[in-house]
Structures are given as C-alpha cells and as structure tokens.
Amino acid sequence: MTTKFFDNLSFDLLVLLKKGKGRDVIVNVGKGTESKPFELHSGILYVRCPYFSNELDKLDYNEEHIKEINKPDISVDVFQVIIMYIYGGIISFENMDSNIIFESLMIANEFQLSELAKYIENYLIQHHEFWIHTNFSKIYRATIENDSLGTLQKYCVKVAAENPDLIFDSDDFTTLPEGAFVSILERDDLQMSEAKIWDLVIKWGIAQNPSLPPNQNQWSDLDFLILKTTLKNCLPLIRFFQFTGEEVLDKLRPYQKILDPNLWTDIMTRFMAPNKSISSVVLPPRKLIYKSQVNDELNFTMLPSPIQNHSPSPIQNHSPSPIQNQSLQRFELNSNIISTKHATEIVSWIDRTEYRSDEVIPYRFNLLTRGSRDGFNGKSFHRMCKGKDYTLMVLKVNGSGEILGGFNPLRIPTEKERTWLSTHDSFIFSLKNNDRSILSRVARSERAIWNNSVEFYGPHFSNEDLVMLGDFQTEKRCFSRFRHYEKAIRNTNAKFSVDEYEVFQLQHLITTEIPGA
C-alpha cells in the first residue's frame, strides 16, 4: 500500500518559496510602483510549468547564476495566484475580485497550466455568474481567442443564446469573428425573433465590408455579391420560413439578391400557396422559451385580484365597494422602511388606479423577510421567499436614505435554477417624502426578473435595473442601472449598501360579507 503525504510536501515547498533559499530565477512582474520581483527555483518551474520550462531554456545565467524573466503585463496579485499553485498546489479565491480571478485564468492558460485553468473556468461559472453576464463581451471574446478554454466558451455560447442582448447590444458586436457569430446563429434556442436575427446578420455582414456604399440604393450587383459571399456561412442558418409576410417585404426583399433564386421563389410560394410543395430546406422554428408564462397563468387564475389586469377595464371599478370597506380590517403595516402613505401609493401602482390616503386598501402586507431580523444576503432571501408570489421588496440606501423597491407578481422558483422570468406587471420605484416618487414599469417583459438561487444573489429586477448582491449591508454591491425598465429610478449608477431591506407578500383581501347579515 502506498501512502501519500501531499499536505506536508505542499507546506514545505511553500516554505522554500517564502525563504528563497537556492533560488536561481527572478521573475519581475507588474509595472512601476505596482511591480515586484519573485525569487524562484528553476527545478520547480521546469517540472511544474511548461511555459517556464521553454522560457528558461532560452536564457543564460548572469554573473550571479540567476536567470531573469520580465512579465510586466502580469499583476502581482495574479502572479501570486499562479505561483502558489505551482509551488503548493493550492488555490484560494475567497473574497478575491472577479477580475483578478479571470486574469489568473488567462495567465494559467498562457502558462499551459491546464489543470489550474480548468478549475478556474468552472469556478467562475459556479460562483461569478453575474460578473460574467456583466462583462460578457470581454469574456466571450477571450474564450474565442483561446480555444483551450472550451468549458467557458461553451457556457458563453449558451448564455449568448439565452440572453442575446448581452452580446448583440454591445457596440462592438460586429467585430465578432465569423466562427463565434455562426456558433450563436446555429443555436435552436437562440432567444430572438428571426427578423431581428436577420437584421443583425445584415449589420454584421456590412460591417465586414466598409467599402460598401452607405446607401443601399446605390449598390451594384457586385456589392450584393460581396455581401452574399461574406454571409455564405450565416445565410443557411436563417429560418426564412418563420418570417411574417410583412417582414418578408420589409426585411428580406431589399436583400433579395443575396438569396438563392430558388429560395426566394419558395418563400413567395409559401405565402401565396401554403399547401404547395417546395424544394428548399425548411429549418424548424427556434425554441423560444419563456418559463414564467405557465406560472403567470396559474397565478392569475388562483388569485382573483386586480393585479391580474394589465390595465383597468372601463366597466370595472378597482376601488373597494362600501360593502368591502365595512368588512375589511384597518390596514396594518409592519415595516421599518415604508409608511402607510407609501404602501397606498404602491398598491395604486399595482392596481393601476388611485386610492385615497384615507381609504382602507384591500391588501395585507405579510412580512416574509427583513435584513435586520433574518440576514442581509441572498441565502436568507431565497430561504424565506422561495415559492412566494406577489412579492414587494423595499430597501433603504446607506448614506443617502433613498427608499427603493420593486414589485414582482411572479412565483419565486423553489428549484435551484438560473432563468429569466417574463411578466408585464413588474415595476421598480423610488419613494419620496416631499418630492414626487418615481415609478418605472418593465419595458422589456422577457427580461423583467432574473432568478438565480445561488446564495450570492438577492432580488433582481432584470440584471441591471435594481439588483442586490453579496452582503447587502456590509458590501457595496447593490446597484440600479437603467436598462430593461421604462426609466431610471436613481440619478447615479454607483453601487451601494443598504441600512435595511424587507420583502412582503401581498395578499388581496376579498369578502362577500353583507353588513347586518
């Protein structure tokens, strides 16, 4: 039987690294005041790192029997990660900035440390998903340029298919290499209409040929041929038979010359004689998935509340009737953040009507969680709120005293998943005491709510508009950035921490009690 004492071996090698005895290599990393020389041992570098093995063979020893390597583009923090792995086989990313972890991945890949690179890829995906989404364009391009980062590359392609705006809304998407662009277009689960995909394909193709006249009406047959040649690997991936008649006229017809004549004939045939056979390949429609639609229907059926209406019916009065008012109990609000006046204003937004401040609003605010009571983190949020619908989140910003919040009519998933939830009825807001409050309804319903059950993630209204991350109270990671809702609710994008936050479940009170019965 063989016994392996790896812990002691790792410890002893790290002691050797610290004391520097027997060192014969100096690696200078960083620039200026942010630079540092690392005194290392060629024997360890030879057997532990292919990159250093090759580099050291190219160098001669100086008079002090030292080989010196300069790596000014590597930061001290990143190289510390690398060298701890090389000597001790240990790694710790706890409380480390996401950018440092990503840079460590890139250097691990450059140094051909495949074991370390693979570990960091998986670590980023599992623990820094939101950061990947926030910096998606940079990360996706890095994986394209480094085919060895296969795990992260596959993940990014999947994310791009599920959240195409992350890549296509970026200013530089037209600089994507053809292979990367094609890898997204060929996905059956690309969550985007075919007409929008077509617009992006044309935009990308034109960007590859800056010599094309800016006015398409001035294009020659040669210009169309140039575009067709550029898009030869993209055009077969378009689901042409999923276009509406209006889209065919407005979007396809102007570029008819880049399509195969037989394909254009079949497109026309499909609209004029749908039952007639065609020879072109008909690709299946993309699988557009909006997971929350089923939940929406169930919630609206189970809770006969004014919440279910996107706009008030002309014949429906949302205000409580005199009968209801007499049977409802006096409104009570258990909140450290909002007043009954605030609550009345919020309910008015939910019902899309106006309640007077002296009315008894037909809702009960059931407190699900409070930061000062249950904890300021995603773990407590998911524990206390999963499975609940019609939730109202409010928070008080540290330092400014701002009161921000959001309403989510959808059920918070109980299963561990990362998904977009779609609804037309969510909104975010900023409450004022003296000035007018700001109401911002969702503008892009399929990006209304981002759900991630990982403990790091708290409530998310889209992935930008109102987000709570990390430890809400001690870390400045919460933020509100205008994107998928109608308007900004803050005049700054700065990250913040909170003094307090609460989540309520709103219960609509319905009664059939008759006075005097």
C-alpha positions in Angstrom: 0.0 0.0 0.0 1.2 3.5 -0.9 0.8 6.4 1.5 0.8 9.9 0.1 1.8 12.8 2.3 0.8 15.7 0.0 0.0 18.2 2.7 3.4 18.2 4.2 5.0 18.3 0.7 2.9 21.3 -0.2 3.8 23.1 3.0 7.5 22.5 2.7 7.6 23.8 -0.9 5.7 26.9 0.1 8.3 27.5 2.9 11.0 27.1 0.3 9.2 29.8 -1.8 9.0 32.1 1.1 12.6 31.8 2.3 14.0 31.9 -1.2 16.9 29.6 -0.5 18.6 28.1 -3.5 16.7 30.4 -5.9 18.2 30.8 -9.3 15.4 32.6 -11.2 13.8 36.0 -10.8 10.5 36.8 -12.4 9.7 40.6 -12.4 6.0 41.2 -12.7 3.9 44.4 -12.8 4.9 47.9 -13.7 6.2 50.9 -11.7 5.2 51.0 -8.1 2.9 48.0 -8.7 5.9 45.8 -9.6 7.6 43.0 -7.6 10.4 40.5 -8.2 9.7 36.9 -7.3 12.7 34.8 -6.4 12.1 31.2 -7.7 13.7 27.9 -8.3 14.3 26.6 -11.9 13.9 23.0 -10.9 10.4 23.5 -9.7 9.5 25.7 -12.6 10.8 23.2 -15.1 8.7 20.3 -13.8 5.6 22.3 -12.9 5.1 24.8 -15.7 5.6 24.1 -19.5 5.8 27.8 -20.2 8.7 28.4 -17.8 10.4 25.3 -19.0 10.5 26.6 -22.5 11.5 30.2 -21.5 14.3 29.1 -19.2 15.9 27.0 -21.9 16.3 30.2 -24.0 18.1 32.1 -21.2 21.7 32.1 -20.0 22.6 32.6 -16.3 24.1 36.0 -15.4 27.2 36.5 -13.3 25.2 35.8 -10.1 24.0 32.5 -11.6 20.5 33.9 -12.0 18.1 33.7 -14.9 15.8 36.7 -15.1 12.4 36.9 -16.8 10.3 40.1 -17.1 6.5 39.9 -17.3 5.3 43.5 -16.8 1.8 42.7 -18.1 1.0 40.3 -15.2 -0.1 41.9 -12.0 1.4 41.0 -8.7 -1.9 39.6 -7.4 -2.4 37.4 -10.4 1.2 36.0 -10.3 0.8 35.3 -6.6 -2.1 33.0 -7.5 -0.1 31.3 -10.2 3.0 30.8 -8.1 1.0 29.4 -5.1 -0.4 26.8 -7.4 3.0 25.9 -8.9 4.7 25.5 -5.6 2.0 24.4 -3.3 -0.8 23.1 -5.5 -3.2 25.3 -3.6 -5.6 28.0 -4.6 -8.0 30.3 -2.7 -10.3 32.7 -4.4 -12.4 33.6 -1.3 -13.0 37.4 -1.2 -10.9 37.9 -4.4 -12.0 40.3 -7.0 -13.6 38.7 -10.1 -11.2 40.5 -12.4 -8.2 39.0 -10.7 -9.7 35.5 -10.9 -10.4 36.0 -14.6 -6.9 37.4 -15.3 -5.5 34.4 -13.4 -7.4 32.1 -15.8 -5.8 33.9 -18.8 -2.3 33.6 -17.4 -2.9 29.9 -16.4 -3.9 29.3 -19.9 -0.9 31.1 -21.3 1.4 29.2 -19.0 -0.2 25.9 -20.1 -1.3 25.1 -16.6 -4.3 23.1 -17.9 -5.4 21.7 -14.5 -5.5 25.2 -13.0 -7.2 26.8 -16.0 -9.9 24.1 -16.0 -10.5 24.7 -12.3 -10.8 28.5 -12.7 -13.2 28.1 -15.6 -15.6 26.0 -13.5 -15.1 28.3 -10.5 -16.1 31.4 -12.5 -19.2 29.7 -13.9 -20.3 28.4 -10.5 -19.5 31.4 -8.3 -19.2 34.5 -10.5 -22.1 34.1 -13.0 -23.4 37.6 -12.6 -19.9 39.1 -13.2 -19.7 37.0 -16.4 -23.0 38.4 -17.6 -21.9 42.0 -16.7 -18.6 41.6 -18.6 -19.9 39.2 -21.2 -18.5 40.7 -24.4 -14.9 40.8 -23.0 -15.1 37.2 -21.6 -16.7 35.7 -24.7 -14.1 37.2 -26.9 -11.3 35.9 -24.7 -12.7 32.4 -25.0 -12.9 32.7 -28.8 -9.3 33.7 -29.0 -8.3 30.8 -26.7 -9.9 27.5 -27.9 -8.4 25.7 -24.9 -10.9 27.5 -22.7 -13.6 25.1 -24.0 -15.7 24.9 -20.9 -16.1 28.7 -20.5 -16.6 29.0 -24.3 -19.5 26.6 -24.4 -21.0 28.3 -21.4 -20.8 31.7 -23.1 -22.4 30.4 -26.3 -25.3 29.0 -24.2 -25.6 32.3 -22.3 -25.5 34.3 -25.6 -28.3 32.1 -27.0 -30.4 32.6 -23.9 -29.6 36.3 -23.4 -28.6 37.5 -26.9 -28.7 41.2 -25.8 -25.6 40.6 -23.7 -23.6 40.2 -27.0 -25.7 41.9 -29.6 -26.4 45.1 -27.6 -22.7 45.7 -27.3 -21.2 48.4 -29.6 -18.6 46.1 -30.9 -20.6 43.0 -31.7 -19.8 43.5 -35.5 -16.2 42.7 -34.7 -17.1 39.2 -33.6 -15.1 36.6 -35.6 -17.2 34.7 -38.1 -16.9 31.4 -36.2 -18.2 33.0 -33.0 -21.1 34.6 -34.8 -22.0 31.4 -36.5 -21.8 29.4 -33.3 -24.6 31.6 -31.9 -26.7 31.7 -35.1 -26.8 27.9 -35.3 -28.4 27.5 -31.9 -32.0 26.4 -32.0 -32.6 28.0 -28.6 -31.4 31.5 -29.7 -34.0 33.7 -27.9 -34.6 36.2 -30.6 -37.1 36.6 -33.4 -35.9 35.6 -36.8 -36.5 39.0 -38.2 -34.2 40.5 -35.5 -31.6 37.9 -36.2 -31.7 38.8 -39.9 -31.2 42.5 -39.1 -28.1 41.5 -37.0 -26.7 39.3 -39.8 -27.0 42.0 -42.3 -25.5 44.5 -40.0 -22.6 42.2 -39.2 -22.0 41.4 -42.9 -22.0 45.1 -44.0 -19.5 45.9 -41.1 -17.1 43.3 -42.6 -17.1 45.3 -45.9 -16.7 49.0 -45.0 -16.2 49.8 -48.7 -19.9 49.1 -49.5 -21.8 52.3 -50.2 -23.7 53.6 -47.2 -26.9 54.0 -49.2 -28.1 50.5 -50.3 -30.0 52.0 -53.2 -26.6 52.8 -54.8 -25.4 49.2 -54.5 -24.3 47.4 -57.7 -24.8 43.7 -58.4 -21.1 43.3 -57.3 -21.8 44.9 -54.0 -24.7 42.4 -53.3 -22.3 39.6 -54.4 -19.7 40.8 -51.9 -22.3 40.7 -49.1 -23.6 37.3 -50.1 -20.0 35.9 -50.1 -19.4 37.3 -46.7 -22.5 35.7 -45.3 -22.2 32.4 -47.0 -21.9 30.6 -43.7 -24.6 32.6 -42.0 -27.5 32.5 -44.5 -28.1 28.7 -44.3 -28.8 29.2 -40.6 -31.7 31.7 -41.0 -35.2 30.3 -40.6 -36.6 32.1 -43.6 -40.0 30.4 -43.5 -40.6 31.8 -40.0 -40.9 35.4 -41.3 -44.3 37.1 -41.5 -45.4 38.5 -44.8 -44.7 42.0 -43.6 -41.2 41.0 -42.6 -40.5 39.4 -45.9 -41.5 42.6 -47.7 -39.7 45.0 -45.3 -36.6 43.0 -44.4 -35.9 40.2 -47.0 -37.0 41.8 -50.2 -34.4 44.7 -50.0 -31.7 42.0 -49.9 -33.3 39.5 -52.3 -30.1 39.5 -54.5 -28.1 37.8 -51.7 -30.6 34.9 -51.6 -30.6 31.9 -53.8 -33.3 32.5 -56.6 -34.9 29.1 -55.8 -35.1 30.0 -52.1 -36.8 33.4 -52.9 -39.3 31.6 -55.1 -40.1 29.1 -52.4 -40.6 31.9 -49.8 -43.1 33.6 -52.1 -44.8 30.2 -52.8 -45.2 29.5 -49.1 -47.2 32.7 -48.7 -49.3 32.5 -51.9 -49.9 28.7 -51.9 -49.1 27.3 -48.5 -50.1 23.8 -49.4 -47.8 23.6 -52.5 -44.6 21.7 -52.1 -41.2 23.5 -52.1 -37.7 22.3 -52.6 -35.8 24.5 -50.2 -34.8 23.1 -46.8 -37.2 24.3 -44.1 -35.4 24.7 -40.8 -37.5 24.2 -37.6 -38.5 27.3 -35.7 -36.3 28.3 -32.9 -37.4 27.2 -29.4 -38.3 30.5 -27.8 -38.8 29.8 -24.1 -40.5 32.0 -21.5 -40.6 29.8 -18.4 -42.8 32.1 -16.4 -45.7 32.1 -18.8 -47.2 29.0 -17.1 -46.7 30.5 -13.7 -48.3 33.7 -14.8 -51.5 31.9 -15.9 -51.6 29.8 -12.8 -51.2 32.8 -10.5 -53.8 34.8 -12.3 -56.3 32.0 -12.1 -55.7 31.2 -8.4 -55.8 34.8 -7.2 -58.8 36.8 -8.5 -57.2 40.1 -7.8 -56.9 43.4 -9.7 -53.2 42.6 -10.1 -54.1 40.3 -12.9 -55.3 43.1 -15.1 -52.6 44.9 -17.3 -55.0 47.9 -17.4 -58.3 48.7 -15.7 -61.4 47.6 -17.5 -63.7 50.5 -18.5 -66.5 48.9 -16.6 -64.6 47.7 -13.6 -64.1 49.8 -10.5 -61.0 48.7 -8.6 -61.8 50.8 -5.5 -63.2 48.8 -2.7 -67.0 48.9 -2.6 -68.8 50.2 0.6 -69.6 46.6 1.4 -65.9 45.7 1.2 -64.8 48.7 3.2 -67.1 47.8 6.1 -65.8 44.2 6.2 -62.1 44.9 5.8 -60.0 45.3 8.9 -58.0 48.5 9.5 -54.8 48.3 7.4 -51.7 47.4 9.5 -48.1 47.7 8.2 -45.2 46.1 9.9 -42.3 47.9 8.2 -39.1 49.7 9.3 -38.8 51.4 5.9 -42.1 52.5 4.4 -45.2 54.3 5.8 -48.9 53.6 5.2 -48.8 56.5 2.7 -46.1 54.8 0.8 -48.0 51.5 0.9 -51.1 53.2 -0.5 -49.1 54.6 -3.3 -47.5 51.2 -4.2 -50.9 49.5 -4.2 -52.2 52.2 -6.5 -49.4 51.3 -8.9 -50.2 47.6 -8.6 -54.0 48.1 -9.3 -53.3 50.8 -11.8 -55.8 53.1 -10.1 -55.8 55.6 -7.3 -56.6 55.0 -3.6 -57.2 57.9 -1.3 -54.9 58.1 1.7 -58.0 57.8 4.0 -59.2 54.5 2.3 -58.5 51.1 3.7 -56.5 49.5 0.9 -57.7 45.9 0.1 -54.3 44.2 0.7 -52.5 42.6 3.6 -48.7 43.1 3.7 -47.3 39.8 5.1 -43.6 40.3 6.0 -41.5 37.5 4.6 -38.0 38.6 5.5 -36.2 41.6 7.0 -32.5 42.1 6.8 -32.0 43.1 10.5 -34.0 40.0 11.5 -33.1 37.3 9.0 -29.8 38.4 7.4 -28.7 40.7 4.6 -27.9 38.1 1.9 -29.3 36.0 -0.9 -29.3 32.9 1.2 -31.8 34.3 3.7 -33.8 35.8 0.8 -34.3 32.5 -1.0 -34.9 30.6 2.2 -37.7 33.0 3.3 -39.2 33.9 0.0 -38.9 30.9 -2.4 -42.3 29.7 -3.7 -43.9 33.0 -2.9 -45.6 35.3 -5.5 -46.8 38.9 -5.4 -43.7 40.0 -3.5 -42.8 43.6 -2.8 -39.2 44.4 -1.9 -38.2 47.7 -0.4 -34.7 48.9 0.8 -33.1 52.0 2.3 -29.8 53.0 0.7 -27.0 53.6 3.2 -25.8 57.2 3.3 -28.5 58.8 1.1 -31.6 57.5 2.9 -33.2 56.7 -0.5 -36.1 54.2 -0.4 -36.0 52.0 -3.5 -38.0 48.9 -4.3 -39.7 46.6 -6.8 -42.9 44.6 -7.2 -42.7 41.0 -8.6 -46.0 39.3 -9.3 -44.4 36.0 -10.2 -43.7 33.0 -8.1 -40.1 32.9 -6.9 -38.8 29.4 -8.0 -38.3 26.8 -5.4 -35.9 24.7 -7.5 -32.3 25.8 -8.0 -32.2 27.4 -11.4 -30.9 30.4 -13.2 -33.5 31.8 -15.6 -35.3 34.9 -16.9 -38.9 35.3 -15.7 -41.3 37.2 -18.0 -44.1 39.5 -16.9 -45.7 42.7 -18.0 -46.7 43.6 -14.4 -43.4 44.1 -12.5 -42.1 47.6 -11.7 -39.4 49.3 -9.7 -39.6 52.6 -7.9 -38.0 55.3 -5.8 -40.2 56.7 -3.0 -40.1 60.3 -1.9 -41.3 62.0 1.2 -41.7 65.5 -0.2 -41.0 65.2 -3.9 -42.8 63.0 -6.4 -42.0 59.3 -6.4 -40.5 57.6 -9.5 -42.4 54.7 -10.9 -40.7 52.6 -13.6 -42.7 49.7 -15.2 -41.0 46.9 -17.1 -40.4 47.8 -20.7 -38.9 44.5 -21.8 -41.2 41.8 -20.3 -39.0 38.9 -21.2 -36.2 40.5 -19.1 -38.4 41.5 -16.2 -36.9 39.3 -13.4 -33.6 37.5 -13.3 -33.7 34.5 -10.9 -30.6 32.9 -9.5 -30.8 30.7 -6.5 -27.1 30.9 -5.7 -26.6 32.4 -2.2 -24.7 35.4 -3.6 -27.8 36.6 -5.4 -30.7 38.5 -3.9 -33.7 40.1 -5.6 -33.0 41.0 -9.3 -35.3 43.3 -11.4 -33.7 42.5 -14.7 -30.0 42.0 -14.4 -29.3 45.8 -14.2 -32.3 47.9 -13.2 -32.4 47.0 -9.4 -30.0 44.4 -8.2 -29.0 43.1 -4.8 -25.7 41.1 -4.4 -23.4 39.8 -1.8 -23.9 41.0 1.7 -26.4 43.8 1.2 -25.4 45.7 4.4 -21.6 45.4 4.5 -20.6 45.3 0.8 -21.3 48.0 -1.8 -22.6 45.6 -4.5 -26.2 46.6 -4.9 -27.0 48.9 -7.8 -29.6 50.3 -10.1 -28.8 50.9 -13.7 -31.4 51.9 -16.3 -31.8 49.1 -18.9 -35.0 47.0 -19.2 -37.5 49.2 -17.3 -39.1 52.4 -18.5 -36.9 54.8 -16.7 -34.0 55.2 -14.2 -35.0 55.4 -10.5 -31.7 56.9 -9.4 -29.5 59.7 -10.8 -26.3 57.6 -10.4 -25.1 54.2 -11.3 -22.9 54.0 -8.2 -23.0 50.8 -6.2 -24.4 51.0 -2.6 -25.1 49.0 0.6 -28.3 49.1 2.5 -29.3 50.1 6.0 -32.4 47.8 5.9 -34.4 45.8 3.4 -37.7 44.0 3.6 -39.8 41.6 1.4 -43.6 41.4 1.8 -46.1 39.0 0.2 -49.2 41.0 -0.8 -52.5 39.2 -0.1 -55.5 40.6 -1.8 -58.5 40.7 0.6 -61.8 39.7 -1.0 -65.0 39.5 1.0 -68.6 38.7 0.4 -69.8 39.7 3.9 -73.0 41.7 3.9 -73.5 44.3 6.6 -76.1 43.4 9.2 -76.3 39.7 8.0 
